[in-house]
């Protein structure tokens, strides 16, 4: 069965860093992940005995592109876009089952206490302990179509969370419509499912699309779902933990600050309140903790499906677009595009289309095919030698953007497009070596530095 634990069991031992001794959960996993990133190491972390809790904690699952490719069923990172688009275009709907491991243990009423879960603090300025790894499952109040998304949840007591629906996405729309009718919005929070379901939950798709269908496309089979115990929502039968409850219609409370993907702590919040009605889980669950802030895990999970989707939309209009990269350094605000340019003005066309496809973007750079868009030193080389600011740059002021950008003004930002491609009058050739010389050098170095 497709679950978090079956995927973890499939990983080679060298890809998992295990901590057998008791360990303090507040801040420690975050500090470990960020220290490992400095060394360009991205193992899955598994804490077997977190202090004060009776279940292991796993983190850093989505920290590199090769592992994400395996999650999606792609042979390598270069094949992810093709694999993702195939799943998006060939969805497999979920199927209902009578029962599943996620409901082996059920707590309702006075027995509910989310404080027994290993929910931790991640950054010094965080307002409290946060769930950032929960997939929020709700339904469109009019159509009943399920929606999967990620929203931060601040633990405030045994059955209460502060919530920020900060993406202003589909769940925000669903809550607004429920609120206008004076009704709470039923929501289930899934913690620890097969990582393909996490990839699907991060997708930017139409409101009428059920992300469980995309997860089925990635897995090549339907996701098994069970009915929740106290609300009219369906959740993965093989999940580790589910928190059932409601986003209240007419109650608002302060929430935050929280360390967001921008690399800053933010007070910005929709100030929603989530009240818990039940907690269901496996008899011996694994807790998945998604490291927030601008960690590689947080950023890659948020952008890998978006890269595939935006790339395909770009290529539909401009077939000469060859690749698209959202670099970690730009959080979600920068993008680099590789283009086989055939005419002047084509780069600007691509830039304007890209800004229209992704409201988060503030800076986009188009380069020629010989520039490696995954190597920022190569991008800077293109800027240094192929770009003139007075002719190759344009700025569009006061455009709608993501409100978590700390530099935004009234929810608006400027968009800067840069054409760093070779112009028709360019008369220099990039230095190069014969391929056989490169192979000789590699062979010689292999002997001296095996």
N, C-alpha and C positions, 0 to 999 in steps of 0.2 A: 504494500500500500504506500502511496506517496505521502510522506510526512517529513517533518524536520529531522526526526531521528534516523529515518532511512537514508536521507541525504548525508547526514553527518557520518553514518556508518560507511558510506561509499567513499569518503575522503581518505587519502593516504595518511598514515600516522604523522609523517613529517609536515603535514599541512595544519596540524592541530597542536597548539601549545597548551598543555594541561597543567593546571595548578591543583595539586592534590591536598596541600595544606590549607587550613582555614585562612580566609582572606577577607579584609574589610571591603565591602562593596562600594561605599560612598567614595567617589572620585577615582578609585584605584583602576578599574577597567579603562576609564577614559585616559588616565595618565599612561597606562601601559600601551594602549593603542597609539597614542600620539608619539610616544618615544620610539615605538617600532617603526612608525611611518618615517621618522627622521633617518632611520637606517634602511629605508626602502624595503621593509619586511611587512608582510600582510597576512600572518597566520590567523586562523580561527582560534579564539581564546575560549577555554573551557575551565570554569571554576567549579570544582567538585564539591567544596565545602564552604560556601560563603557564610561568614559569621552571622548567626542568628536565624538562619533559614534552613529548611529541610529539602531543598531541591537545587540541583546544579544550575549554573548560569552560563550561557553561551553568548559570545559577542564577536564582532568583526567578520561576520559571515560574508558580507558583500564588498569587501575591501579591495578586491582586484578584478580586473576585467576577465581574466582567464577563468576564474571560478564562476563569475556571473555567466559566462558563456556555457559552462558545464551545467549550471542550473537550468538554463534555457534549452539544453539539449543540443547546443551548437558545438562543432568540433574544435573551434578556437575562437578567440576574441574577434578576429577579422570576419568571422561568419555570423556574428551575433545579429547584425541588422537584418540579414536575409532570413535567419531563423525566426526572429521576432515578427517580421512582416508576414511570414508564412502562417504563424500562429494567429496573428491579428486578422488575416484574411480567411482563415479556415478554423473558426472557433468551434469548440466542442462544449455544448451545454453541460452543466453539472447534473448529477442524478441524486435523488433523495434516497436515503437509507433509514432504517428504523432506529438504529442506535450506532454509537461509535465510542472509541476510547475517551474522547473529550468529555463524555458525561459519566465516566466511571465514578466520580465523586461530585456531589451536588450540594451547594450551600445556598439556602434561601432565608429570607426573613432575618431574625436576630443572629443567625449563624454566619451571615455574611461579614467578612472582615478582610478587605484587600490589603491590610497592613501585614498580613502573613506572607504576602508575595514579596520576592526580593526586588522591590522597586527601589532604585538608588538615586542619589544625587550625582550629577555628572560634572558640573562646573561650579566654581566658588560662589558666583552671584545668583545661581538658581534659587527660586523662591521655595523650593522644597524637593521632594522626591517626585520623579516624573516617569511616566510611561511614554516612550517615544517609539516603541516597537509594536504598538497595537495597530492592527488593521481594523478600522472602523467600518462595520457593515450596517447599512441602513437601506430603506426602500423609498423610492419616489412616491410621495403621498398620493399622486394621481394615477400613475401607471403601474406601480408595484415593482418596477425594475430595480434590482439590487444595485447598490453602489459600494465600492471599496475605496478607502482613502486612508491617509495618515494624518492625524491631528494630535497635537501634544495634550497630555492629560496630567495635571498636577494633583497628586494625592492630598486630600484635605481631611480625611477621616476614614473610618472603617467602611463607609458606603458612599463616599462623595469625592468627586473630582472637579477641579476647575478645568475648563477646556477652552482652547482657542481654535476656531475653524479658520485659521489664518490664510488658507489658500483661496478663500472665497470661491471655492469650487462647487461641485454638485451637492455635497452634503450641506453646504451653506444655503444653497437654493432650496433644498428639501426642508431644512429647518425653518427658513423664512415662511414657506408656504404652510407648514404645520402651525407655526406661531400665529399666522393670520387667522387660522381656524380655531385658535385657543387650545391647541393640542400639543402635547410633548412629542418629540421625535424618538421613536424606539431605535436603539443602537446596540449592537453587539461588538465588543472589542476582542479580537482574536490575537492571542500572543503565542507565537511558536507554531507555524504551519510550514508546509513544504515551501522552500524559498521561491519556487516558481509562482506561487500565489502572491508572495510579496512583490515580485517583479510586476505582475499583472495589476496589483493594487496601486502601483506607482505610475501606471499608464495614463496618458492624457487622451481620453477617448470621448466619443459622443455620449450624451446623457442616457440615450436609449441602449447603450451597450452594458451588459453585465460582465464585469471583469473576471468572474469565475469562468466565463466562456473562453476568455483569452488564456487563463491559466490552464484550462483543459487542452487548448491548442498547443501550448508549450509542453505539457506532459504527454500529449498524444492519447489521452483518455479522460473521461469525465472526472471532475472533482466530486467526491462523495460528500453530501451535505446532510446534516441532521437539524431538526427543528429545535430552536431554543426552548428552554423550560418555562420562561415567564413572559416572553415577547414573541411577536410574529416575525421572526427573522431566522434565516437558515445560515449555518456556519459549518466549516470543514469538520467532518466526523473524526479526522485523524489529527486535529489540532491538539496542542498541549493544554492550553488554558483559554477559557472564554469568560468575559465579564459582560453580563446582560444588564441593560438599564435604559434610561431615557435622558435625552437632552431636554431640560426644562424649557417651557415656552416663555414664561414670564418672570424668570429669576436671572439676575445678572450679578456676578461677583468678580472682584479683582483676581487676576491670575497673572503669574509671572513675577519677575523676569525669568527668561529661559535662554540658554545658549543655543542660538539658531545657526542655520547653515551658512549665514553670512560671516560667521566668525565673531559675532557680537552678541552680547546679552540684550534682549529686547523686552520692553514692557508692552509692546503692541499686542493687543489681544481682543478677541470678540467677546470675552468675558462670559462665556457660556458655562452652564453648570450641568454636570452629568451625575445622576443619582443611580446607584447600583441596586438591582433587584435580585440578582443571583450571580454566583460564581460557580462554573463547572470546570472540571479538569480531569486529567488522567490521574490514576492512583499514584504514580511516581512521575510527575511532569518535569520537563526541562523548560527553564525560563530563558527566552531570547531577549537580550538587551541590545537595542540598536544604539550605537554610540552617536550622539548628536553633534551639534556644532558643525565645523567645516572639516570633519573627518572624511577620509576617503570613502568609508562605508556609507555614510549619510549622503554624500554628494553623488556617488556612483549609483546608488539605489534610486535616487531622485531623478537622475538624468539619463540612464542608459536606455530606457524605453523611449524617452522624449527624443534623444538623438536619432534613434531609428525612425521614429514617426516623422520628425521634422526633415530629416535627410530625404525620406521618400517623397514628401510633399515638394521639396526643392527640386528633386530630380524629375518629378512629373512635369514641371514647367521648364526646367533648364537641365536637359539630359547631360550636359557637359560638366555638371557638378560631380566630383569624384569621391569626396569624403567630407565629413563634418565632425568637429571635436569641440566639446565644451570642456575647457581645461579646469583642473582643480583650483588653480590660482584665481580664477574669476568667479568662484562659487557657481552660481547659475547665471551670471550676468555677462559673460564673455563667450564668444564662439569663433572658431577658425574654420574656414572653408577652403577646400582644395578644388581648383577649377582648371579644366582644359580650355583655356580662353581661345575663342575663335573670332571674336570681334570686340572692338572698343565699346565700352558701355555695358558689356555683359556682366562684369563684376558688380557694378552698381545695381543692375537689375537683380542679381542674386542677393545683394545686401538688403534692398528694400523688401524683397519677398521674405527674407529671413526675419526681419523686424516685425513684419505683419503676422508671421506664424508664431512668434514667441514673445509675449509681452515682457518677460523677465529680462530680455537682452538689452544691454546698454552699449556694448562695444562688439563689433564684428569685423573680422579681417579676412579678406579673400586673397589667397596666394596661388601661385602656379603649382602644377603637379610635381615639380622637382623639389618642392619644399615639404618637409615632413611636419604635418600639422600636430603631431603628438610630441614634437620636440620644440619647446619654446625658444631655444637658442636659434633654431632654424627660422622661426617666425620673426625674431628680432633681426636676423640677417636680411630677410626679405624687406623689412621696414627700413633697414639702414641703406640698402642698395637699390631698391625698386620703387620707393615711395617718396613723393613730394607733397608736403602738407597743403600747399596753396592750390593744388589741382586734384589731388587724389583722396581728399577727405571731405565728408559732408556731415552736418549735424542737424538733427530734427529735434527742436525743443518741445518741452511740455507734452510728453506722450505718457499714456497710462502705463504703470509699471507695477512691480510687486511691492507691497507696502512694507515688507520687512527690510528693504534696502534702507539703511540708516541715513543715506544722503538724499533720499527722495523728498520732494516737497509737495505736500497735499496729494500724495499718491501718484505723482508724475515725475518723470525723469527725461533727460536728453538721451537721444540715441546717436552714437557716432559710428559711421561706416568708413572703413579704410580699404582702398584698392591698392594692394601691394603686389600687383601682378606686373609683368614686364610690358612696357608700352610698345607701340608699333615702331617707335624711333630708337628703341634700345639697341645699342651696338656692341655690347660686351658679352663674352662667353664665360660661363662659370668654369673655374678650373676643375680638372678631372684627371683621373688616372686610368690606365688600361686595366680592365677587369683581371687579367692574368697577374698583374703586379700586386693587386690587392690580395689575390689568393695566395701568392708566394709569401707575402708579408704575414698573412694569417697562419700559414703553415709553419713559418719560422718562429713566430711567437708561441705557437702551440707547443713546439719542442722545448723552448726555453721557459715557458710559463704554463705548464700543463694544468 
